[in-house]
Amino acid sequence: MIFVRQENLKVGMRLAKPIYNKKGVLLYERDSKLTSQGIESVKNFGIIGLYILEPAEPVPPMSEEDIEFERFQMVTSFAIGDELKELHDKGSIKALPNISASIIKGYGRLDHKINFVQNLRSKEDELAKHSLYVAMLCAMITHKLNVKLSEQNDTVTAALVHGVGRLDIPEEVRNKEVKDESDERLIYECKKRGESIIDAAFLSTPAIGRIVSQSTRMLHSFDTGEEYNLKKSVVGAKVLALARVYDNMTAMSDVREPSSEITAVRYLMQHEDFFDPEMTQALIDSINLLAPGTSVELTNGDKGLVITENKSNVLEPIVLSFADNKIIDLGQKMIYGDLGIKDIMKTMDNRNVIDRDALKQAGFSI
């Protein structure tokens, strides 16, 4: 699988992922060959590129749930982009409640973990996709925390709109890879102006503005070291702050490599004085991180496959080492000391490399 930018797409290339229009109608199935019309559709949708299969490469496995995730994120990110512009320019929120409800219906009531695989972001759709993924994470985390439906709805809605102030950030500042102190100050001021837009639009539900403003102040204090009393923050603000950090770390963009989910979770755990451990655990309980069959790199340089998840510590599963076919229980510190998971092995489109067949051949049932 390779990623091919829009301008380099050619007729006859085979799709690794399905393509949907803005209404969720399937235009091209996986393994379909691109046509000139398909390439034109990609340009019209503003998609920066597509994942393409190599000539003899088989179609990678995707469950029905994975395919629906692809459809949902494409359709909903288009809708969020339009609504954020309406909110910014006109103070309109007419479609936002429906978007929030659809996210909660699809991802705020799950009884199992999902593969949370994000699509690549461009400078044009980064804000909409960031808002979507953060809202989905908030829906899943608040569900695991058993918060009231009204509080879950306020948190998800706050996640959808929290970045509206970023539309005021000048393009030259937004596009800088390295931002100086004055840039960061300008970005923070734009975010604060965005809070005023949110407060005005949600006069009847002030909790939404409160969640946004508290989460922004939390992250500002975390970044700058300024003093902030975390006890004053509501649950929704703490969830939103955590989801924003996780998404920022794991986001796929065309300008930088993302951190893996394990790296992001490890980061949250290392700062448990700021990010509530119960909320981090709710995140871990919502998404597949080290499911059986996941290919990993160990801290000693060896590669292996996860055999069994560790319910008490996700970072310490039981692993089958490729080096000597040895089973290693990373939770047994008396035996293996500091040996652990360095990172997850990824495919080109940021999915975990899964090899369940190798486990079956080694005699392990899944």
C-alpha positions in Angstrom: 0.0 0.0 0.0 1.3 3.5 -0.9 -0.1 7.0 -0.4 -0.5 8.9 -3.7 -1.2 12.6 -3.7 -4.1 13.9 -5.7 -2.0 15.4 -8.4 -0.2 12.1 -9.0 -3.3 9.8 -9.2 -3.6 7.8 -12.5 -6.4 6.0 -14.2 -6.3 2.3 -13.3 -4.8 2.6 -9.8 -6.5 0.2 -7.3 -8.1 1.7 -4.2 -7.1 0.5 -0.7 -10.0 2.4 0.9 -13.6 3.1 -0.2 -14.6 6.6 -1.3 -17.9 8.2 -0.3 -19.5 11.4 -1.3 -20.6 14.1 1.2 -23.9 12.3 1.7 -22.3 8.9 2.5 -23.1 7.3 -0.8 -20.4 4.8 -1.8 -18.7 5.9 -5.0 -15.9 3.5 -5.2 -15.4 0.2 -3.4 -12.0 -1.1 -2.2 -10.0 -2.7 -5.0 -11.9 -0.6 -7.5 -9.8 0.9 -10.3 -9.6 4.6 -10.5 -11.3 6.3 -13.5 -10.8 9.8 -14.8 -14.2 10.7 -13.3 -13.0 9.3 -9.9 -9.9 11.3 -10.0 -12.0 14.4 -10.7 -14.2 13.6 -7.8 -11.2 13.4 -5.5 -10.1 16.9 -6.6 -13.6 18.3 -6.2 -13.9 16.9 -2.6 -10.6 18.5 -1.6 -9.1 15.1 -0.7 -5.3 15.5 -0.7 -4.6 11.9 -1.9 -5.6 8.3 -1.7 -4.2 5.0 -0.4 -3.4 2.8 -3.4 -2.7 -0.9 -3.6 0.5 -2.2 -5.2 -0.2 -4.1 -8.4 -0.1 -7.6 -6.8 -1.1 -6.5 -3.3 -4.2 -8.2 -1.8 -7.0 -6.1 -0.3 -6.2 -5.6 3.4 -8.7 -7.0 5.8 -11.3 -4.6 7.2 -14.4 -5.5 9.3 -17.8 -4.0 8.6 -17.3 -1.8 11.6 -14.0 -0.5 10.2 -15.7 0.3 6.8 -18.5 2.1 8.6 -15.9 4.1 10.6 -14.4 5.1 7.2 -17.8 6.2 5.9 -18.8 8.0 9.1 -15.7 10.1 9.5 -15.6 11.2 5.8 -19.3 12.3 5.8 -19.3 13.8 9.2 -16.0 15.8 8.8 -17.5 17.5 5.7 -20.6 18.4 7.7 -18.5 19.7 10.7 -16.4 21.9 8.4 -19.5 23.6 7.0 -21.0 24.0 10.5 -17.9 25.5 12.0 -17.8 28.1 9.3 -21.6 28.9 9.9 -20.9 29.2 13.6 -17.9 31.5 13.1 -19.5 33.7 10.4 -23.2 33.8 11.5 -23.4 32.3 15.0 -25.6 29.5 13.6 -25.8 26.1 15.4 -28.8 24.6 13.6 -27.1 21.3 12.5 -24.7 20.9 15.3 -27.1 19.2 17.7 -27.8 16.5 15.1 -24.1 15.9 14.5 -23.6 15.6 18.2 -26.5 13.2 18.5 -25.2 11.0 15.6 -21.7 10.8 17.2 -23.2 9.7 20.6 -25.5 7.2 18.9 -22.7 5.6 16.9 -19.8 5.9 19.4 -21.1 7.0 22.8 -22.9 3.7 23.6 -20.4 1.0 22.6 -20.0 -2.1 24.6 -16.7 -3.1 23.0 -13.4 -1.6 21.8 -13.1 -0.3 18.3 -10.2 0.3 15.8 -9.8 4.1 16.0 -8.0 4.7 12.7 -8.0 8.3 11.6 -7.8 9.5 8.0 -5.0 11.7 6.8 -5.5 15.4 7.3 -4.7 18.3 5.1 -4.3 22.0 6.0 -7.8 22.6 4.6 -9.7 19.9 6.6 -7.5 19.6 9.7 -9.8 21.5 12.0 -12.9 19.6 10.9 -11.3 16.2 11.4 -9.7 17.3 14.7 -13.1 18.4 15.9 -14.7 15.1 14.8 -12.1 12.8 16.3 -12.0 14.7 19.6 -15.8 14.5 19.8 -15.8 10.8 19.1 -13.2 10.2 21.8 -15.2 12.3 24.2 -18.3 10.3 23.4 -16.5 7.0 24.2 -14.7 8.2 27.3 -17.9 9.8 28.9 -19.8 6.6 28.2 -17.2 4.6 30.1 -17.3 7.1 32.9 -21.1 6.6 33.1 -21.8 10.4 33.0 -25.4 11.6 32.5 -26.6 11.8 28.9 -27.0 15.6 29.2 -23.4 15.9 30.3 -22.2 13.6 27.6 -24.1 15.7 25.0 -22.6 18.9 26.3 -19.1 17.5 26.3 -19.4 16.1 22.7 -20.9 19.4 21.5 -18.1 21.3 23.2 -15.6 19.1 21.4 -17.2 19.8 18.1 -17.0 23.6 18.5 -13.9 24.1 20.7 -11.6 25.0 17.8 -13.9 27.6 16.0 -11.5 30.4 17.1 -8.8 28.8 15.0 -10.5 30.1 11.9 -9.2 33.5 12.8 -5.6 32.4 12.9 -3.8 34.0 9.9 -2.8 31.4 7.3 0.9 32.3 7.5 0.9 31.5 11.2 -1.2 28.4 10.8 1.1 27.0 8.2 4.3 27.5 10.2 5.9 24.2 11.3 7.8 25.9 14.1 5.9 28.6 15.9 7.5 31.2 18.1 6.2 32.8 21.3 4.3 35.6 19.6 2.7 33.0 17.3 1.5 31.0 20.2 0.2 34.1 22.0 -1.8 35.0 18.8 -3.2 31.5 18.6 -4.3 31.6 22.2 -6.0 34.9 21.7 -7.9 33.5 18.7 -9.0 30.6 20.8 -10.3 33.0 23.5 -12.2 35.0 20.8 -13.7 31.6 19.7 -15.0 31.1 23.2 -16.9 34.4 22.9 -18.5 33.1 19.7 -19.4 29.8 21.5 -20.8 31.6 24.6 -23.1 33.8 22.4 -24.3 30.8 20.3 -25.1 28.6 23.3 -26.7 31.0 25.7 -29.3 28.5 26.7 -26.7 25.8 27.4 -23.8 27.7 29.1 -22.2 24.4 30.2 -20.8 24.0 26.7 -18.9 27.3 26.8 -17.7 26.4 30.3 -16.3 23.1 29.1 -14.5 24.7 26.2 -13.0 27.6 28.2 -11.9 25.4 31.1 -10.2 22.8 28.8 -8.4 25.6 27.0 -7.1 27.1 30.3 -6.1 23.6 31.5 -4.0 22.9 28.4 -2.5 26.5 28.4 -1.4 26.0 32.0 0.0 22.5 31.1 2.0 24.0 28.2 3.2 27.1 30.0 3.5 25.9 33.6 1.2 28.6 34.8 -0.7 27.8 37.9 -4.2 26.4 37.5 -6.6 24.7 40.0 -7.7 21.5 38.3 -10.3 20.9 41.0 -12.3 23.8 39.5 -12.7 22.1 36.2 -15.8 20.1 35.4 -15.6 16.5 34.2 -16.4 17.4 30.6 -13.5 19.9 30.5 -11.0 17.3 31.8 -12.2 14.8 29.2 -12.0 17.3 26.4 -8.5 18.4 27.4 -7.3 14.7 27.4 -9.0 14.0 24.1 -7.4 17.1 22.5 -3.9 16.1 23.6 -4.4 12.5 22.5 -5.7 13.5 19.1 -3.0 16.1 18.6 -0.3 13.5 19.2 -1.8 10.7 17.0 -3.1 12.9 14.2 -2.0 11.9 10.7 -1.1 14.9 8.6 0.8 15.5 5.4 3.5 17.5 7.2 4.5 15.3 10.1 4.6 11.7 11.4 2.0 10.9 14.1 2.9 9.4 17.5 1.5 5.9 18.0 -1.4 5.3 20.3 0.8 3.6 22.7 3.2 6.6 22.8 0.2 8.9 23.4 -1.3 6.7 26.2 2.1 6.4 27.9 2.4 10.2 27.8 -1.0 10.6 29.5 0.0 8.1 32.1 3.2 9.9 32.8 1.3 13.0 33.6 -1.4 11.5 35.8 -1.2 14.5 38.1 -2.8 16.5 35.2 -4.7 13.9 33.2 -7.1 11.9 35.4 -6.0 8.2 35.4 -9.7 7.1 35.4 -10.2 9.1 32.2 -7.1 7.7 30.6 -8.3 4.2 31.5 -11.7 5.0 30.0 -9.8 5.9 26.8 -7.8 2.6 26.9 -11.1 0.7 27.5 -12.6 2.3 24.3 -10.1 1.6 21.6 -7.9 -1.3 20.5 -4.3 -0.6 21.4 -2.5 -4.0 21.8 -5.1 -6.6 20.7 -3.9 -10.2 20.1 -2.0 -10.4 16.8 -0.7 -6.8 17.0 2.9 -6.6 15.8 5.2 -4.8 18.2 8.8 -3.7 18.7 10.3 -4.4 22.1 12.7 -2.1 23.9 15.6 -4.6 23.3 15.0 -4.2 19.6 13.3 -7.6 19.1 10.0 -7.9 17.2 7.0 -9.9 18.3 3.2 -10.5 18.4 0.8 -9.7 21.2 -0.7 -13.0 22.5 -2.8 -11.7 25.3 -3.8 -8.2 26.5 -3.0 -7.2 30.1 -6.2 -5.9 31.7 -4.5 -4.2 34.6 -1.7 -2.5 32.5 -2.2 -2.2 28.7 1.5 -1.5 28.2 2.5 -5.0 29.6 0.9 -7.7 27.4 2.0 -11.2 26.9 4.1 -11.3 23.7 5.5 -14.0 21.4 9.0 -13.0 20.4 10.1 -13.5 16.8 13.8 -13.8 17.9 13.5 -17.2 19.7 9.8 -18.0 19.6 9.7 -17.4 23.3 6.6 -16.3 25.2 7.3 -13.2 27.3 4.9 -11.9 30.0 5.9 -8.3 30.2 4.0 -8.0 33.5 6.5 -10.3 35.2 9.0 -7.6 36.2 10.9 -10.0 38.5 11.8 -12.0 35.3 12.0 -9.4 32.5 12.9 -6.3 34.4 12.5 -3.1 32.3 11.8 -5.0 29.0 8.6 -3.5 27.5 6.8 -2.3 24.4 8.8 0.3 22.5 6.1 0.9 19.8 3.5 -0.6 17.6 4.3 -1.6 14.0 2.1 0.3 11.6 0.8 0.0 8.0 1.1 2.9 5.6 -2.4 4.2 6.5 -1.6 4.1 10.2 -3.4 0.8 11.1 -1.8 -1.6 13.5 0.0 -4.5 11.7 -2.1 -7.5 12.7 -1.0 -11.1 12.0 -3.5 -13.4 13.6 -2.6 -16.2 11.2 0.9 -16.3 12.7 -0.6 -16.8 16.2 -2.8 -19.6 14.9 0.2 -21.3 13.3 2.0 -21.0 16.6 -0.8 -22.8 18.3 -2.6 -19.9 19.9 -6.4 -19.5 19.7 -7.9 -16.0 19.3 
